[in-house]
Amino acid sequence: MADKAPFNPFVPPQRRVGKAMLSLRPIDDPAHDEHYVDVCGSARAYQRLTGSPDVVEDILTTGGYVLAFGESGCGKTALVNRCANWVRAALREALDAKVLVVDLRRHALALESSSVATRIGWACGRLVRALRDEDALVDPAAPELDSGDPDLILPELDALLDPSLALVVLLPDHLDLVREVLLYASGMLSPRVLYLAESALLTDAQVRGIELALEDTRPPIVLRLRTLTRADVARFVDDRLRRHRAAGRYPGVADPALTELVSTKSVKTLQRTLVGTFEMLRGEAVNYSESYAVTLEDLNRYTRGIQS
């Protein structure tokens, strides 16, 4: 039997070009859903949304708002993508109709220093454009749509949308804009529309304040992600090493290296470090075999290389 070709088990399925490290997107490729690993409390957060018996009915009758928050790189975007994919399937089953996913997160970097009103107005305008492009509106020329006023458009989306459709909207990062969350979750909801958002800067205290402020109306579904732990690292590494055994040959990871990887702090940096270290070793060829285990020194050599 021919020797198996060297393979890097940590290259993510959604990596397209160069060194881009993109989040899992089952909303585009259903196969990505099988690549999720329970890190930073993501499984519990996902279950908080998907395990609710009333979430689909609530979306259909009053609309909904989901907020994922946690430190930068902890997997919020991947979690939001997974939630959007689940909601789309659940709404399709409930409605037996089409569900549109509109991703407003791209090209939104210029909004970071903008006012809340500017950010919501931008998102509303982009959303209207997307709905027109998808022929998803009862009357694309309705005067409120041309007004550009979120207060006239977003709370009335149920009346403006084709009755056979539901809508999942992925909002740009909320940064630390508590008021923006409050405005969406209190005044902009509409039946058949779910907003999903994320923030790396909102604190536990701020999010708890949001929940308390809205507890008598419709509080958001909050998905909390925590800091990376050694158990998270071990689960992630074990999953990727076992998953790709038939794809080719590659080394394992020694225990001291696992412990060191906790210092990467985030899932994104963890994956980038493992991809880079395994690529470095694959290029050297000497130890790239199933009998070898990546060492702490290997990780340090890779880190020194990218810092030099």
TIDO-185849 format. One record per residue (C-alpha): residue in one letter; x, y, z. Coordinates in steps of 0.5 Angstrom, whole numbers, plus 500, padded with zeros to 3 digits. Example, Ala and Ser with C-alpha at 12.3 -4.5 7.8 and 13.67 -1.06 7.14 Angstrom:
BEGIN
A525491516S527498514
//
This chain:
BEGIN
M500500500A503507498D505511504K499516505A501524503P502529508F496533510N494539515P488537519F487544522V486547515P479549516P474547511Q472554509R479557508R479559501V485563499G492565502K492565510A485567510M482564517L474565516S469563520L465556519R459558515P453552515I449558512D453557505D455550506P451545510A457540511H460546516D455544521E459538522H466541524Y463545530V467543537D464545544V469551545C468557550G461554552S459554545A455548545R451551551A450557548Y447554542Q442550546R440556549L437558542T435551539G433548546S427553547P420550545D417557544V423560540V420559533E413561535D416567538I419569531L413568527T408572532T413577535G420577532G426576535Y433578537V439574539L445577542A452573542F457576546G464574549E472576548S474577541G476571537C472566542G467564536K462569536T461569529A461562527L456561533V451566530N452563523R450556526C444559529A442563523N443556519W438552525V433558525R433558517A431550517A426551523L422557520R422553513E419547517A414551520L412556514D413551509A416557505K422561503V427564509L431569507V438570510V441577509D448578512L449585513R456584517R460585510H463592509A461595515L468597518A466604517L460604522E465603528S465610530S458612527S452614532V447609533A442612529T447612523R449605524I441603524G440607518W445604514A443597516C436599514G438601507R442595506L436591508V431594504R436594498A437586499L429585500R428589493D434584490E430578492D423580490A421579497L417585498V409586497D410593494P418595492A415602491A412603498P413610500E416608507L421604504D424610500S423614506G429610509D427611516P428605520D422607525L417606519I420600516L423595521P417595526E413594519L417589516D411584517A406588513L412589507L415582506D411577502P407573506S410567504L417569507A421569513L427573514V434572518V438578519L445578521L447585524P454588524D458588530H455592536L461594539D459597546L453600544V448598549R443603546E443600539V441593542L436596546L433600540Y433593536A430589541S425593543G423598538M425594531L422587532S417585527P413578526R417573522V424577523L430575527Y436579528L442576530A448580533E455580536S459584541A466583543L466589548L459589551T461586559D457582563A454588567Q452591561V448585558R445584564G442591564I440590557E436584560L433587566A431593561L427589557E424584562D417586562T417586554R421582550P428581552P433578547I436571547V443572550L448567548R454568552L461565550R467564555T474564555L478559552T480553557R485547557A479542556D477547550V484546547A484538548R477537545F479542539V485538538D482531539D477533534R481535528L486530529R481524529R477527524H482527518R485520519A483518512A486524509G493523510R499523515Y500528520P503528527G499528534V500534539A504533546D501534552P506540554A504543547L496543549T497546555E501552552L496553547V491555552S495562552T493563545K487566548S482565543V479560538K481564532T488564534L488557537Q487555530R491559526T497557531L496550529V495551522G501555522T505550526F503544522E505547515M512549518L513542520R510539513G515544510E521541514A518534512V523531517N518529523Y511530519S509523521E504519525S509517530Y511524532A508529537V508537536T512540542L512546545E519548542D515547535L510552537N515557539R519556533Y513558529T511563533R518566533G518566525I511570525Q514575529S520576526
//
